[in-house]
Amino acid sequence: MAAYETTRTAPFGAITTFRTIQGLSTIVHALRDWNDTRLTRNALDKLTDRELDDIGLCRGDIDHFSSRRA
């Protein structure tokens, strides 16, 4: 019969390392989302009013769309 010890504490620094990596990951995801929003807004700004109408948007929707994503 095998017994596993489940109350062992984490090695010294493991929690700090985990939280640091998690924090950096959060920052990377936030920067990625910001850049996606920026690229989308720039692409939509380059479209003509006719092209925006074809996809069901108007100029005022661009600010609403990008602020909702952020």
N, CA, C and O atoms as a CHARMM CRD file, in Angstrom:
* protein
*
  280
    1    1 MET  N      0.85100  -1.17200   0.00000 PROA 1      0.00000
    2    1 MET  CA     0.00000   0.00000   0.00000 PROA 1      0.00000
    3    1 MET  C      0.89900   1.23700   0.00000 PROA 1      0.00000
    4    1 MET  O      1.81900   1.34800   0.81000 PROA 1      0.00000
    5    2 ALA  N      0.62700   2.14000  -0.89400 PROA 2      0.00000
    6    2 ALA  CA     1.42900   3.36200  -0.99200 PROA 2      0.00000
    7    2 ALA  C      0.70400   4.49400  -0.27700 PROA 2      0.00000
    8    2 ALA  O     -0.52200   4.59900  -0.31700 PROA 2      0.00000
    9    3 ALA  N      1.48600   5.32600   0.36900 PROA 3      0.00000
   10    3 ALA  CA     0.91900   6.48300   1.05800 PROA 3      0.00000
   11    3 ALA  C      1.58800   7.73900   0.51700 PROA 3      0.00000
   12    3 ALA  O      2.80800   7.78900   0.36200 PROA 3      0.00000
   13    4 TYR  N      0.78800   8.73600   0.23500 PROA 4      0.00000
   14    4 TYR  CA     1.30600  10.00300  -0.26400 PROA 4      0.00000
   15    4 TYR  C      1.13800  11.06900   0.80400 PROA 4      0.00000
   16    4 TYR  O      0.08800  11.18000   1.43700 PROA 4      0.00000
   17    5 GLU  N      2.17400  11.83600   0.98700 PROA 5      0.00000
   18    5 GLU  CA     2.10300  12.92900   1.94100 PROA 5      0.00000
   19    5 GLU  C      1.54500  14.14700   1.22200 PROA 5      0.00000
   20    5 GLU  O      2.15500  14.64800   0.27700 PROA 5      0.00000
   21    6 THR  N      0.39100  14.62300   1.66400 PROA 6      0.00000
   22    6 THR  CA    -0.26700  15.73300   0.97300 PROA 6      0.00000
   23    6 THR  C     -0.16600  17.04500   1.74000 PROA 6      0.00000
   24    6 THR  O     -0.71700  18.05700   1.30500 PROA 6      0.00000
   25    7 THR  N      0.51900  17.04300   2.85900 PROA 7      0.00000
   26    7 THR  CA     0.61300  18.26600   3.64500 PROA 7      0.00000
   27    7 THR  C      1.99300  18.91200   3.52700 PROA 7      0.00000
   28    7 THR  O      2.33200  19.80500   4.30300 PROA 7      0.00000
   29    8 ARG  N      2.76900  18.47000   2.57800 PROA 8      0.00000
   30    8 ARG  CA     4.10700  19.01600   2.39800 PROA 8      0.00000
   31    8 ARG  C      4.00500  20.46400   1.91100 PROA 8      0.00000
   32    8 ARG  O      3.18300  20.77600   1.04900 PROA 8      0.00000
   33    9 THR  N      4.82800  21.33200   2.45800 PROA 9      0.00000
   34    9 THR  CA     4.81600  22.73400   2.05100 PROA 9      0.00000
   35    9 THR  C      5.58000  22.89700   0.74100 PROA 9      0.00000
   36    9 THR  O      6.40600  22.06300   0.36900 PROA 9      0.00000
   37   10 ALA  N      5.28400  23.97500   0.06800 PROA 10     0.00000
   38   10 ALA  CA     5.97400  24.25900  -1.19300 PROA 10     0.00000
   39   10 ALA  C      7.42400  24.62500  -0.90300 PROA 10     0.00000
   40   10 ALA  O      7.73700  25.15900   0.16100 PROA 10     0.00000
   41   11 PRO  N      8.30700  24.33400  -1.85700 PROA 11     0.00000
   42   11 PRO  CA     9.70900  24.69900  -1.66000 PROA 11     0.00000
   43   11 PRO  C      9.86300  26.21200  -1.51500 PROA 11     0.00000
   44   11 PRO  O      9.03000  26.97900  -1.99800 PROA 11     0.00000
   45   12 PHE  N     10.92200  26.62600  -0.85100 PROA 12     0.00000
   46   12 PHE  CA    11.16500  28.03600  -0.60600 PROA 12     0.00000
   47   12 PHE  C     11.21500  28.80100  -1.93400 PROA 12     0.00000
   48   12 PHE  O     11.97500  28.45700  -2.83900 PROA 12     0.00000
   49   13 GLY  N     10.39400  29.83400  -2.02400 PROA 13     0.00000
   50   13 GLY  CA    10.37800  30.68200  -3.21400 PROA 13     0.00000
   51   13 GLY  C      9.42300  30.23400  -4.29200 PROA 13     0.00000
   52   13 GLY  O      9.23800  30.95400  -5.27300 PROA 13     0.00000
   53   14 ALA  N      8.80900  29.07700  -4.15300 PROA 14     0.00000
   54   14 ALA  CA     7.92200  28.57300  -5.20200 PROA 14     0.00000
   55   14 ALA  C      6.68100  29.45400  -5.35500 PROA 14     0.00000
   56   14 ALA  O      6.25100  29.72800  -6.47500 PROA 14     0.00000
   57   15 ILE  N      6.10900  29.89300  -4.24600 PROA 15     0.00000
   58   15 ILE  CA     4.91600  30.73400  -4.29500 PROA 15     0.00000
   59   15 ILE  C      5.24700  32.08800  -4.92500 PROA 15     0.00000
   60   15 ILE  O      4.48800  32.60500  -5.74500 PROA 15     0.00000
   61   16 THR  N      6.38200  32.64800  -4.53500 PROA 16     0.00000
   62   16 THR  CA     6.80700  33.93100  -5.09300 PROA 16     0.00000
   63   16 THR  C      7.05600  33.80500  -6.59300 PROA 16     0.00000
   64   16 THR  O      6.65800  34.67600  -7.36700 PROA 16     0.00000
   65   17 THR  N      7.70700  32.73000  -6.99800 PROA 17     0.00000
   66   17 THR  CA     7.96300  32.50000  -8.41800 PROA 17     0.00000
   67   17 THR  C      6.65900  32.35200  -9.17800 PROA 17     0.00000
   68   17 THR  O      6.49800  32.93000 -10.25300 PROA 17     0.00000
   69   18 PHE  N      5.72800  31.58700  -8.63400 PROA 18     0.00000
   70   18 PHE  CA     4.43600  31.39800  -9.28100 PROA 18     0.00000
   71   18 PHE  C      3.70400  32.72400  -9.43900 PROA 18     0.00000
   72   18 PHE  O      3.17600  33.01600 -10.51200 PROA 18     0.00000
   73   19 ARG  N      3.66700  33.52500  -8.38900 PROA 19     0.00000
   74   19 ARG  CA     2.95300  34.80700  -8.44300 PROA 19     0.00000
   75   19 ARG  C      3.63100  35.77700  -9.39900 PROA 19     0.00000
   76   19 ARG  O      2.95100  36.56100 -10.06200 PROA 19     0.00000
   77   20 THR  N      4.94300  35.74100  -9.48200 PROA 20     0.00000
   78   20 THR  CA     5.66900  36.60300 -10.41100 PROA 20     0.00000
   79   20 THR  C      5.33600  36.23100 -11.85300 PROA 20     0.00000
   80   20 THR  O      5.05400  37.10100 -12.67600 PROA 20     0.00000
   81   21 ILE  N      5.37100  34.94400 -12.14900 PROA 21     0.00000
   82   21 ILE  CA     5.05100  34.47800 -13.49200 PROA 21     0.00000
   83   21 ILE  C      3.59600  34.77900 -13.82500 PROA 21     0.00000
   84   21 ILE  O      3.29100  35.18400 -14.94700 PROA 21     0.00000
   85   22 GLN  N      2.69800  34.58600 -12.86900 PROA 22     0.00000
   86   22 GLN  CA     1.28900  34.88300 -13.08100 PROA 22     0.00000
   87   22 GLN  C      1.08800  36.37700 -13.34800 PROA 22     0.00000
   88   22 GLN  O      0.30000  36.74800 -14.21800 PROA 22     0.00000
   89   23 GLY  N      1.79000  37.22800 -12.61200 PROA 23     0.00000
   90   23 GLY  CA     1.69300  38.67400 -12.82200 PROA 23     0.00000
   91   23 GLY  C      2.21000  39.08000 -14.18300 PROA 23     0.00000
   92   23 GLY  O      1.59400  39.90100 -14.86200 PROA 23     0.00000
   93   24 LEU  N      3.34100  38.51300 -14.59400 PROA 24     0.00000
   94   24 LEU  CA     3.88100  38.80500 -15.92200 PROA 24     0.00000
   95   24 LEU  C      2.94000  38.32100 -17.01200 PROA 24     0.00000
   96   24 LEU  O      2.77200  38.99000 -18.03200 PROA 24     0.00000
   97   25 SER  N      2.33200  37.17500 -16.80500 PROA 25     0.00000
   98   25 SER  CA     1.36900  36.64900 -17.77000 PROA 25     0.00000
   99   25 SER  C      0.16200  37.58000 -17.89700 PROA 25     0.00000
  100   25 SER  O     -0.33900  37.80400 -18.99900 PROA 25     0.00000
  101   26 THR  N     -0.29900  38.11600 -16.78200 PROA 26     0.00000
  102   26 THR  CA    -1.41800  39.05200 -16.80100 PROA 26     0.00000
  103   26 THR  C     -1.05800  40.31000 -17.58400 PROA 26     0.00000
  104   26 THR  O     -1.87000  40.82800 -18.35000 PROA 26     0.00000
  105   27 ILE  N      0.15900  40.79400 -17.38700 PROA 27     0.00000
  106   27 ILE  CA     0.61300  41.98300 -18.10700 PROA 27     0.00000
  107   27 ILE  C      0.70100  41.70200 -19.60800 PROA 27     0.00000
  108   27 ILE  O      0.28300  42.52600 -20.42100 PROA 27     0.00000
  109   28 VAL  N      1.24200  40.54500 -19.97100 PROA 28     0.00000
  110   28 VAL  CA     1.36200  40.18300 -21.39000 PROA 28     0.00000
  111   28 VAL  C     -0.01400  40.08600 -22.03200 PROA 28     0.00000
  112   28 VAL  O     -0.20300  40.56100 -23.15200 PROA 28     0.00000
  113   29 HSD  N     -0.97500  39.48300 -21.34800 PROA 29     0.00000
  114   29 HSD  CA    -2.32700  39.36900 -21.89700 PROA 29     0.00000
  115   29 HSD  C     -2.98100  40.73800 -22.05000 PROA 29     0.00000
  116   29 HSD  O     -3.67400  40.99100 -23.03500 PROA 29     0.00000
  117   30 ALA  N     -2.76300  41.61800 -21.08300 PROA 30     0.00000
  118   30 ALA  CA    -3.32500  42.96700 -21.17200 PROA 30     0.00000
  119   30 ALA  C     -2.72300  43.72500 -22.34600 PROA 30     0.00000
  120   30 ALA  O     -3.43800  44.41900 -23.06900 PROA 30     0.00000
  121   31 LEU  N     -1.41600  43.60000 -22.54100 PROA 31     0.00000
  122   31 LEU  CA    -0.77400  44.26100 -23.68400 PROA 31     0.00000
  123   31 LEU  C     -1.25600  43.67700 -25.00900 PROA 31     0.00000
  124   31 LEU  O     -1.44400  44.41100 -25.97900 PROA 31     0.00000
  125   32 ARG  N     -1.45500  42.37500 -25.05500 PROA 32     0.00000
  126   32 ARG  CA    -1.95100  41.73500 -26.26800 PROA 32     0.00000
  127   32 ARG  C     -3.36900  42.20800 -26.59000 PROA 32     0.00000
  128   32 ARG  O     -3.68000  42.49300 -27.74700 PROA 32     0.00000
  129   33 ASP  N     -4.21200  42.29000 -25.59100 PROA 33     0.00000
  130   33 ASP  CA    -5.57900  42.77300 -25.80000 PROA 33     0.00000
  131   33 ASP  C     -5.59100  44.23300 -26.25700 PROA 33     0.00000
  132   33 ASP  O     -6.34500  44.60700 -27.15400 PROA 33     0.00000
  133   34 TRP  N     -4.73500  45.05900 -25.62000 PROA 34     0.00000
  134   34 TRP  CA    -4.64500  46.46500 -26.01200 PROA 34     0.00000
  135   34 TRP  C     -4.20600  46.59500 -27.46700 PROA 34     0.00000
  136   34 TRP  O     -4.75300  47.40400 -28.21500 PROA 34     0.00000
  137   35 ASN  N     -3.21300  45.79300 -27.86800 PROA 35     0.00000
  138   35 ASN  CA    -2.72100  45.86600 -29.24200 PROA 35     0.00000
  139   35 ASN  C     -3.77500  45.38000 -30.22900 PROA 35     0.00000
  140   35 ASN  O     -3.93200  45.97500 -31.29500 PROA 35     0.00000
  141   36 ASP  N     -4.49100  44.32500 -29.90400 PROA 36     0.00000
  142   36 ASP  CA    -5.57200  43.84300 -30.77600 PROA 36     0.00000
  143   36 ASP  C     -6.62700  44.92500 -30.97000 PROA 36     0.00000
  144   36 ASP  O     -7.11000  45.13800 -32.08300 PROA 36     0.00000
  145   37 THR  N     -6.98200  45.60300 -29.88900 PROA 37     0.00000
  146   37 THR  CA    -7.97100  46.68100 -29.97000 PROA 37     0.00000
  147   37 THR  C     -7.44700  47.82200 -30.82900 PROA 37     0.00000
  148   37 THR  O     -8.18400  48.38000 -31.64200 PROA 37     0.00000
  149   38 ARG  N     -6.18600  48.16700 -30.65200 PROA 38     0.00000
  150   38 ARG  CA    -5.56400  49.24000 -31.43100 PROA 38     0.00000
  151   38 ARG  C     -5.54800  48.90500 -32.91800 PROA 38     0.00000
  152   38 ARG  O     -5.87200  49.75300 -33.74900 PROA 38     0.00000
  153   39 LEU  N     -5.17200  47.67400 -33.25600 PROA 39     0.00000
  154   39 LEU  CA    -5.13700  47.25600 -34.65200 PROA 39     0.00000
  155   39 LEU  C     -6.52800  47.23300 -35.27700 PROA 39     0.00000
  156   39 LEU  O     -6.70600  47.62600 -36.43000 PROA 39     0.00000
  157   40 THR  N     -7.50300  46.77400 -34.51300 PROA 40     0.00000
  158   40 THR  CA    -8.87600  46.73900 -35.00900 PROA 40     0.00000
  159   40 THR  C     -9.38900  48.14300 -35.27700 PROA 40     0.00000
  160   40 THR  O     -9.99000  48.41100 -36.31800 PROA 40     0.00000
  161   41 ARG  N     -9.14500  49.03900 -34.32000 PROA 41     0.00000
  162   41 ARG  CA    -9.58600  50.42800 -34.50100 PROA 41     0.00000
  163   41 ARG  C     -8.91900  51.05200 -35.72800 PROA 41     0.00000
  164   41 ARG  O     -9.58500  51.72900 -36.51200 PROA 41     0.00000
  165   42 ASN  N     -7.62800  50.83500 -35.90300 PROA 42     0.00000
  166   42 ASN  CA    -6.92400  51.39100 -37.05900 PROA 42     0.00000
  167   42 ASN  C     -7.46300  50.83600 -38.36900 PROA 42     0.00000
  168   42 ASN  O     -7.60900  51.57200 -39.34500 PROA 42     0.00000
  169   43 ALA  N     -7.76000  49.53800 -38.39400 PROA 43     0.00000
  170   43 ALA  CA    -8.30700  48.93000 -39.60700 PROA 43     0.00000
  171   43 ALA  C     -9.69100  49.48500 -39.92000 PROA 43     0.00000
  172   43 ALA  O    -10.00100  49.76800 -41.07700 PROA 43     0.00000
  173   44 LEU  N    -10.52000  49.64000 -38.89700 PROA 44     0.00000
  174   44 LEU  CA   -11.86000  50.18200 -39.12300 PROA 44     0.00000
  175   44 LEU  C    -11.80900  51.65200 -39.52100 PROA 44     0.00000
  176   44 LEU  O    -12.62900  52.10200 -40.32200 PROA 44     0.00000
  177   45 ASP  N    -10.87000  52.39800 -38.98100 PROA 45     0.00000
  178   45 ASP  CA   -10.73200  53.81200 -39.34500 PROA 45     0.00000
  179   45 ASP  C    -10.35400  53.98700 -40.81100 PROA 45     0.00000
  180   45 ASP  O    -10.69700  54.99900 -41.42200 PROA 45     0.00000
  181   46 LYS  N     -9.65700  53.01700 -41.37500 PROA 46     0.00000
  182   46 LYS  CA    -9.23800  53.10900 -42.77500 PROA 46     0.00000
  183   46 LYS  C    -10.37300  52.80000 -43.75900 PROA 46     0.00000
  184   46 LYS  O    -10.26600  53.12200 -44.94300 PROA 46     0.00000
  185   47 LEU  N    -11.44900  52.18600 -43.28500 PROA 47     0.00000
  186   47 LEU  CA   -12.56600  51.85500 -44.16600 PROA 47     0.00000
  187   47 LEU  C    -13.38100  53.10300 -44.49900 PROA 47     0.00000
  188   47 LEU  O    -13.46800  54.04000 -43.70500 PROA 47     0.00000
  189   48 THR  N    -13.97200  53.09300 -45.68700 PROA 48     0.00000
  190   48 THR  CA   -14.85500  54.19200 -46.07300 PROA 48     0.00000
  191   48 THR  C    -16.20000  54.00700 -45.38800 PROA 48     0.00000
  192   48 THR  O    -16.49500  52.94200 -44.84600 PROA 48     0.00000
  193   49 ASP  N    -17.01700  55.06400 -45.42000 PROA 49     0.00000
  194   49 ASP  CA   -18.35300  54.97200 -44.83200 PROA 49     0.00000
  195   49 ASP  C    -19.17700  53.89000 -45.52400 PROA 49     0.00000
  196   49 ASP  O    -19.96400  53.19600 -44.88100 PROA 49     0.00000
  197   50 ARG  N    -18.99500  53.75100 -46.81800 PROA 50     0.00000
  198   50 ARG  CA   -19.72600  52.72700 -47.58500 PROA 50     0.00000
  199   50 ARG  C    -19.32300  51.32500 -47.11800 PROA 50     0.00000
  200   50 ARG  O    -20.17900  50.45900 -46.93600 PROA 50     0.00000
  201   51 GLU  N    -18.01500  51.10500 -46.92500 PROA 51     0.00000
  202   51 GLU  CA   -17.53300  49.79600 -46.48100 PROA 51     0.00000
  203   51 GLU  C    -18.00100  49.48800 -45.05900 PROA 51     0.00000
  204   51 GLU  O    -18.34800  48.35000 -44.74400 PROA 51     0.00000
  205   52 LEU  N    -18.00800  50.51300 -44.20300 PROA 52     0.00000
  206   52 LEU  CA   -18.52100  50.31400 -42.85100 PROA 52     0.00000
  207   52 LEU  C    -20.00100  49.95800 -42.88100 PROA 52     0.00000
  208   52 LEU  O    -20.45800  49.10200 -42.12300 PROA 52     0.00000
  209   53 ASP  N    -20.75000  50.62400 -43.76700 PROA 53     0.00000
  210   53 ASP  CA   -22.18100  50.33500 -43.88900 PROA 53     0.00000
  211   53 ASP  C    -22.40400  48.89900 -44.36100 PROA 53     0.00000
  212   53 ASP  O    -23.36200  48.24800 -43.94300 PROA 53     0.00000
  213   54 ASP  N    -21.53200  48.41200 -45.22000 PROA 54     0.00000
  214   54 ASP  CA   -21.64600  47.03100 -45.70500 PROA 54     0.00000
  215   54 ASP  C    -21.52200  46.00800 -44.57900 PROA 54     0.00000
  216   54 ASP  O    -22.14200  44.94600 -44.63700 PROA 54     0.00000
  217   55 ILE  N    -20.72900  46.31600 -43.56000 PROA 55     0.00000
  218   55 ILE  CA   -20.57700  45.37200 -42.44500 PROA 55     0.00000
  219   55 ILE  C    -21.46700  45.75200 -41.26000 PROA 55     0.00000
  220   55 ILE  O    -21.36500  45.16600 -40.18200 PROA 55     0.00000
  221   56 GLY  N    -22.33800  46.73700 -41.47400 PROA 56     0.00000
  222   56 GLY  CA   -23.32300  47.08100 -40.45400 PROA 56     0.00000
  223   56 GLY  C    -22.82200  48.00700 -39.37200 PROA 56     0.00000
  224   56 GLY  O    -23.34600  47.99400 -38.25800 PROA 56     0.00000
  225   57 LEU  N    -21.81700  48.81100 -39.67200 PROA 57     0.00000
  226   57 LEU  CA   -21.27200  49.75500 -38.69100 PROA 57     0.00000
  227   57 LEU  C    -21.31700  51.17600 -39.23800 PROA 57     0.00000
  228   57 LEU  O    -21.45700  51.38800 -40.44300 PROA 57     0.00000
  229   58 CYS  N    -21.19600  52.13100 -38.34700 PROA 58     0.00000
  230   58 CYS  CA   -21.00700  53.52100 -38.74500 PROA 58     0.00000
  231   58 CYS  C    -19.79300  54.04400 -37.99000 PROA 58     0.00000
  232   58 CYS  O    -19.25800  53.35100 -37.12500 PROA 58     0.00000
  233   59 ARG  N    -19.35300  55.25800 -38.30700 PROA 59     0.00000
  234   59 ARG  CA   -18.14800  55.80300 -37.67000 PROA 59     0.00000
  235   59 ARG  C    -18.26900  55.84700 -36.15300 PROA 59     0.00000
  236   59 ARG  O    -17.28800  55.59500 -35.45300 PROA 59     0.00000
  237   60 GLY  N    -19.43200  56.15600 -35.63800 PROA 60     0.00000
  238   60 GLY  CA   -19.62600  56.22600 -34.19000 PROA 60     0.00000
  239   60 GLY  C    -19.49700  54.88200 -33.50100 PROA 60     0.00000
  240   60 GLY  O    -19.18900  54.81700 -32.31100 PROA 60     0.00000
  241   61 ASP  N    -19.73300  53.80800 -34.24500 PROA 61     0.00000
  242   61 ASP  CA   -19.62200  52.46400 -33.66000 PROA 61     0.00000
  243   61 ASP  C    -18.17800  52.06000 -33.39600 PROA 61     0.00000
  244   61 ASP  O    -17.92200  51.18800 -32.56600 PROA 61     0.00000
  245   62 ILE  N    -17.24000  52.67800 -34.08800 PROA 62     0.00000
  246   62 ILE  CA   -15.82900  52.29900 -33.93100 PROA 62     0.00000
  247   62 ILE  C    -15.38300  52.60200 -32.48900 PROA 62     0.00000
  248   62 ILE  O    -14.73700  51.77100 -31.85100 PROA 62     0.00000
  249   63 ASP  N    -15.72700  53.78900 -31.98300 PROA 63     0.00000
  250   63 ASP  CA   -15.34100  54.12900 -30.61800 PROA 63     0.00000
  251   63 ASP  C    -16.04700  53.23600 -29.60400 PROA 63     0.00000
  252   63 ASP  O    -15.45400  52.83400 -28.60200 PROA 63     0.00000
  253   64 HSD  N    -17.31300  52.92800 -29.86600 PROA 64     0.00000
  254   64 HSD  CA   -18.06700  52.05000 -28.96300 PROA 64     0.00000
  255   64 HSD  C    -17.47700  50.64700 -28.96700 PROA 64     0.00000
  256   64 HSD  O    -17.33400  50.02600 -27.91400 PROA 64     0.00000
  257   65 PHE  N    -17.14100  50.15500 -30.13500 PROA 65     0.00000
  258   65 PHE  CA   -16.59600  48.80500 -30.25000 PROA 65     0.00000
  259   65 PHE  C    -15.24300  48.70600 -29.54700 PROA 65     0.00000
  260   65 PHE  O    -15.01000  47.76700 -28.78600 PROA 65     0.00000
  261   66 SER  N    -14.35500  49.66200 -29.79400 PROA 66     0.00000
  262   66 SER  CA   -13.01800  49.56800 -29.20300 PROA 66     0.00000
  263   66 SER  C    -13.02500  49.83600 -27.70600 PROA 66     0.00000
  264   66 SER  O    -12.21700  49.25600 -26.98100 PROA 66     0.00000
  265   67 SER  N    -13.91000  50.69500 -27.22300 PROA 67     0.00000
  266   67 SER  CA   -13.96000  50.94100 -25.78400 PROA 67     0.00000
  267   67 SER  C    -14.60200  49.77100 -25.04400 PROA 67     0.00000
  268   67 SER  O    -14.28200  49.52600 -23.88100 PROA 67     0.00000
  269   68 ARG  N    -15.49300  49.05800 -25.69900 PROA 68     0.00000
  270   68 ARG  CA   -16.13300  47.89500 -25.06700 PROA 68     0.00000
  271   68 ARG  C    -15.12900  46.75300 -24.93400 PROA 68     0.00000
  272   68 ARG  O    -15.18200  46.00400 -23.95900 PROA 68     0.00000
  273   69 ARG  N    -14.23300  46.60700 -25.87800 PROA 69     0.00000
  274   69 ARG  CA   -13.23300  45.54000 -25.81200 PROA 69     0.00000
  275   69 ARG  C    -12.17900  45.81500 -24.77500 PROA 69     0.00000
  276   69 ARG  O    -11.64000  44.88100 -24.18100 PROA 69     0.00000
  277   70 ALA  N    -11.87100  47.06400 -24.54100 PROA 70     0.00000
  278   70 ALA  CA   -10.77200  47.41000 -23.64500 PROA 70     0.00000
  279   70 ALA  C    -11.11000  47.17900 -22.20200 PROA 70     0.00000
  280   70 ALA  O    -10.28000  47.42600 -21.32700 PROA 70     0.00000
